[in-house]
């Protein structure tokens, strides 16, 4: 499987969070990470998300949803080819 772009990794994970009963927390995760999602496109200050944004996104998931959700999130990103310091370390 080829590596996904950081914005695609985040968007794909947000789709998974939308299936949860507490999906209203997604907006808080994005806000804490400094990200926006419009029309299923994730941006940071109007530019596509970067690997640094992947790291910030996963840390926000950990803060909002807890360690168990974070662990599954990290696995999802690693499998998607994420190159952030969290996935590479």
Secondary structure, 3 states (H helix, E strand, C coil): CCCCCHHHHHHHHHHHHCCCCCHHHHHHHHHHHCCEEECCEEEECCEECCHHHHHHHHHHHHHHHCHHHHHHHHHHHHHCCCCCHHHHC
